[in-house]
Amino acid sequence: MSELREFIINKKHHAYRKRVPETLAEEYKKEGLDAKERMTRRFEYLIGEETPVILDGEKIVFIRTVENIPNCFTEDEFAEMREKYFLHELGYMSNFSPDYESVIKNGLLWMREKGDEYLAREMDALISLADRYREEAIKVGREDVAKVLERVSRYGARTFREALQLFRIIHFALWLEGNYHNTCGRFDKYMYPYLKADLDAGRIDEKEAYELVVDFFLSFNKDSDTYVGVQQGDNGQSMVLGGIDVEGNETFNLLSKLCLEASRENLLIDPKINLRVSKNTPDEIFELGSELTKAGLGFPQYSNDDVVIDGLVKLGYSPEDACDYAVAACWEFIIPKYGFDVANIGALSFPKVVDIALHEDKIFSSYEEFENTVFEKIQEECDRICDGIKTLYFIPSPILTNMIEAKYHNFGLHGTGIATAADSLAAIEKYVFEEKKLTFEEMKNAVDNDFEGDPELLHTLRYDAPKMGQNRSEADEKAVKLLAKFSESLKGKKNCEGGIFRAGTGSAMFYLWHAAEIGASPDGRRKGEPFGTNYSPSLFARIDGPFSLISSFTKPELKDSINGGPLTVEFASSMFSDSESVKKVAMLVKTFILMGGHQIQLNTVNIDVLRDAQENPELHRQLVVRIWGWSAYFVELDREFQNHVMKRKEYSL
């Protein structure tokens, strides 16, 4: 197994790759083909261009040999679409949790009967590729692979290995069809029955099951560099483990444990592991998760069932569906099989609304008057964002569309820079209205001048003023109000699909983009400096420690802003020299859960190693860091993302 891992890490499988011409869009345009025909014809073409390759020792096969997916539409056609419709991101379907369970159980012929002629054609093409893989397996003497492929693609899985293989075929097809950020859902829930049946029947033992999981996890890393994302690593291969069922029973099982152990062995960025936990989750599960934190993988990310499920029910999800939630590519909460939610359709910048209020042409007689203006601007900004999303259109995907029974059509909005905004309000209240150290106009001018010529004020605002994360009510109470106003501003709004809008605490890449839209901030953030990622403190905030941090960030009523967005905590890697460190981290996470936190992710960093990796990337190819909702190899990131990771606060316990 280690030889296969090294083969993939060293990208030796890239030797089997080729590129196809980027001419399909022009050809399809000349023929006047509609969207479904284009998607189907491209899929058939790409399947035909694929060459079956079986790597030495691998048990779960299917690997991309065509590295590029030509577009279906020309740039002019996309421009016309954007004039007519609201296209989310690239226009193709993304960030859904499809019904793997039913397809794995019933097979591709069953899937074929679910849809129209386009789905039938794509299923026929996919089955033909599986048959070609079987022929290749026989040719190279891999009878075990040939046996697995004998019937599984057509008729569904009977064993654990068959189930893993059919998942791989479906996952492969979703990417090849042109969808992206294809998530894995509650993997241990729908896969465990196959493992249990094999173990009970004596077909495999636990050691053999573990080896299959390790091999299966390697398959996620074969093609991920060809997947769509803002940065390499941002590919959405997110897997959820554990969680409670509708009766409140813990569902963490043997497969859940094997998945965590396989991640720990492979030390690769995919699949990204998300653990569902609650106040009743045993300490051992938190400790298993913390072993991955110690390994430096940047996951698991934890989601709190006690908060998330209630929050989703409040938004109108049925209790049964809410209990079955998974996460999207990063951390947004979505419902497998039934959710057609677009959980990252827009973003509100909290610092921007503070900045707009700061520059209002009016005189504020009190802090409360200014705060109310900020709240008005939040409402106006929410109205603007929501009103701008009309006539949503996705380029049709025959496979993915038929793996979702669309029941929910809700839209999620990120809320970025919460700490920057809360800290700014606290600074204005303290220094302008309470202590009167400067006038409102002087504060505004200092911000507009990027604090040039006033180093004393800059130092005071950056390092002496109250900061979210210090467990000080002056800043924390502002965050409570800001998030409450955000969720309140979306209540009663219906989107163009008949669903609702959900407020969230995530940022995605907007912690850089939104920060670039405004100048300096009253909290002492200078022009060009980014916000904290997701639901996190400002980069220059002086925080006493992680317990102070979680105390601040669990004060808001997070059930009301439950689109998702984790508190991100960076630990110094040196902390794990202590044999008790894993238990300490586990207890910190559990404390966050018990205090009502909704979502948390942890990173292990060593600033000296990161600096060396910037200068000598060839020596640190496998150095993993957590970005906003996904893990990446540090040396493959753009410099601005690297620098942000290096500026985050490191904690010890």
SULTAGI-V723010 format. One record per backbone hydrogen bond with DSSP energy under -1.0 kcal/mol. NH is the residue of the N-H (numbers start at 0). CO is the residue of the C=O. If there is no record, write none. Layout:
BEGIN
nh->NH co->CO
nh->NH co->CO
END
This chain:
BEGIN
nh->4 co->0
nh->5 co->1
nh->6 co->2
nh->7 co->3
nh->8 co->4
nh->9 co->5
nh->10 co->7
nh->11 co->6
nh->13 co->10
nh->14 co->11
nh->15 co->12
nh->16 co->13
nh->17 co->64
nh->26 co->22
nh->27 co->23
nh->28 co->24
nh->29 co->25
nh->30 co->26
nh->32 co->27
nh->37 co->33
nh->38 co->34
nh->39 co->35
nh->40 co->36
nh->41 co->37
nh->42 co->38
nh->43 co->39
nh->44 co->40
nh->45 co->41
nh->46 co->42
nh->47 co->43
nh->48 co->44
nh->49 co->45
nh->57 co->54
nh->66 co->17
nh->77 co->73
nh->78 co->74
nh->79 co->75
nh->80 co->76
nh->81 co->77
nh->82 co->78
nh->83 co->79
nh->84 co->80
nh->85 co->390
nh->90 co->87
nh->94 co->179
nh->98 co->402
nh->99 co->97
nh->102 co->98
nh->103 co->99
nh->104 co->100
nh->105 co->101
nh->106 co->102
nh->107 co->152
nh->108 co->153
nh->110 co->106
nh->111 co->107
nh->112 co->108
nh->113 co->110
nh->119 co->115
nh->120 co->116
nh->121 co->117
nh->122 co->118
nh->123 co->119
nh->124 co->120
nh->125 co->121
nh->126 co->122
nh->127 co->123
nh->128 co->124
nh->129 co->125
nh->130 co->126
nh->131 co->127
nh->132 co->128
nh->133 co->129
nh->134 co->130
nh->135 co->131
nh->136 co->132
nh->137 co->133
nh->138 co->134
nh->139 co->135
nh->140 co->137
nh->141 co->136
nh->145 co->141
nh->146 co->142
nh->147 co->143
nh->148 co->144
nh->154 co->150
nh->155 co->151
nh->156 co->103
nh->162 co->158
nh->163 co->159
nh->164 co->160
nh->165 co->161
nh->166 co->162
nh->167 co->163
nh->168 co->164
nh->169 co->165
nh->170 co->166
nh->171 co->167
nh->172 co->168
nh->173 co->169
nh->174 co->170
nh->175 co->171
nh->176 co->172
nh->177 co->174
nh->178 co->173
nh->179 co->92
nh->182 co->95
nh->183 co->237
nh->186 co->184
nh->189 co->185
nh->190 co->186
nh->191 co->187
nh->194 co->190
nh->195 co->191
nh->196 co->192
nh->197 co->193
nh->198 co->194
nh->199 co->195
nh->200 co->196
nh->202 co->197
nh->208 co->204
nh->209 co->205
nh->210 co->206
nh->211 co->207
nh->212 co->208
nh->213 co->209
nh->214 co->210
nh->215 co->211
nh->216 co->212
nh->217 co->213
nh->218 co->214
nh->220 co->217
nh->225 co->222
nh->226 co->223
nh->233 co->230
nh->234 co->232
nh->237 co->235
nh->238 co->271
nh->239 co->184
nh->240 co->273
nh->244 co->248
nh->247 co->244
nh->250 co->242
nh->256 co->252
nh->257 co->253
nh->258 co->254
nh->259 co->255
nh->260 co->256
nh->261 co->257
nh->262 co->258
nh->263 co->259
nh->264 co->260
nh->265 co->261
nh->266 co->262
nh->271 co->236
nh->273 co->238
nh->274 co->300
nh->275 co->240
nh->276 co->302
nh->280 co->277
nh->284 co->281
nh->285 co->281
nh->286 co->282
nh->287 co->283
nh->288 co->284
nh->289 co->285
nh->290 co->286
nh->292 co->288
nh->293 co->289
nh->294 co->290
nh->295 co->292
nh->296 co->291
nh->300 co->272
nh->301 co->599
nh->302 co->274
nh->303 co->597
nh->304 co->276
nh->306 co->303
nh->307 co->303
nh->308 co->304
nh->310 co->306
nh->311 co->307
nh->312 co->308
nh->313 co->309
nh->314 co->310
nh->315 co->312
nh->316 co->311
nh->321 co->317
nh->322 co->318
nh->324 co->321
nh->325 co->333
nh->327 co->331
nh->332 co->562
nh->333 co->325
nh->336 co->96
nh->337 co->335
nh->338 co->334
nh->339 co->407
nh->341 co->409
nh->344 co->411
nh->345 co->411
nh->347 co->413
nh->349 co->415
nh->352 co->348
nh->353 co->349
nh->354 co->350
nh->355 co->351
nh->356 co->352
nh->357 co->353
nh->358 co->354
nh->359 co->356
nh->361 co->359
nh->369 co->365
nh->370 co->366
nh->371 co->367
nh->372 co->368
nh->373 co->369
nh->374 co->370
nh->375 co->371
nh->376 co->372
nh->377 co->373
nh->378 co->374
nh->379 co->375
nh->380 co->376
nh->381 co->377
nh->382 co->378
nh->383 co->379
nh->384 co->380
nh->385 co->381
nh->386 co->382
nh->387 co->383
nh->388 co->385
nh->392 co->85
nh->394 co->90
nh->400 co->396
nh->402 co->399
nh->403 co->400
nh->404 co->336
nh->406 co->337
nh->407 co->337
nh->410 co->499
nh->411 co->341
nh->412 co->501
nh->413 co->345
nh->415 co->347
nh->420 co->416
nh->421 co->417
nh->422 co->418
nh->423 co->419
nh->424 co->420
nh->425 co->421
nh->426 co->422
nh->427 co->423
nh->428 co->424
nh->429 co->425
nh->430 co->426
nh->431 co->427
nh->432 co->427
nh->433 co->428
nh->434 co->429
nh->436 co->430
nh->437 co->430
nh->442 co->438
nh->443 co->439
nh->444 co->440
nh->445 co->441
nh->446 co->442
nh->447 co->443
nh->448 co->444
nh->449 co->446
nh->450 co->445
nh->451 co->448
nh->453 co->450
nh->457 co->453
nh->458 co->454
nh->459 co->455
nh->460 co->456
nh->461 co->457
nh->462 co->458
nh->463 co->459
nh->464 co->459
nh->469 co->466
nh->475 co->471
nh->476 co->472
nh->478 co->474
nh->479 co->475
nh->480 co->476
nh->481 co->477
nh->482 co->478
nh->483 co->479
nh->484 co->480
nh->485 co->481
nh->486 co->482
nh->487 co->483
nh->488 co->484
nh->492 co->489
nh->494 co->498
nh->497 co->494
nh->501 co->410
nh->503 co->412
nh->505 co->563
nh->509 co->506
nh->510 co->507
nh->511 co->508
nh->512 co->508
nh->513 co->509
nh->515 co->511
nh->516 co->513
nh->520 co->524
nh->523 co->520
nh->528 co->525
nh->530 co->510
nh->534 co->565
nh->535 co->533
nh->540 co->537
nh->548 co->544
nh->549 co->545
nh->550 co->546
nh->551 co->547
nh->552 co->548
nh->554 co->551
nh->557 co->555
nh->559 co->556
nh->560 co->557
nh->562 co->502
nh->566 co->598
nh->568 co->600
nh->570 co->602
nh->571 co->650
nh->572 co->604
nh->574 co->571
nh->575 co->572
nh->576 co->573
nh->577 co->574
nh->580 co->577
nh->583 co->579
nh->584 co->580
nh->585 co->581
nh->586 co->582
nh->587 co->583
nh->588 co->584
nh->589 co->585
nh->590 co->586
nh->591 co->587
nh->592 co->588
nh->593 co->589
nh->594 co->590
nh->595 co->592
nh->596 co->591
nh->599 co->301
nh->600 co->566
nh->602 co->568
nh->604 co->570
nh->609 co->605
nh->610 co->606
nh->611 co->607
nh->612 co->608
nh->613 co->609
nh->614 co->610
nh->615 co->611
nh->618 co->615
nh->619 co->616
nh->622 co->619
nh->624 co->631
nh->626 co->629
nh->631 co->624
nh->633 co->622
nh->635 co->632
nh->636 co->633
nh->641 co->637
nh->642 co->638
nh->643 co->639
nh->644 co->640
nh->645 co->641
nh->646 co->642
nh->650 co->569
END
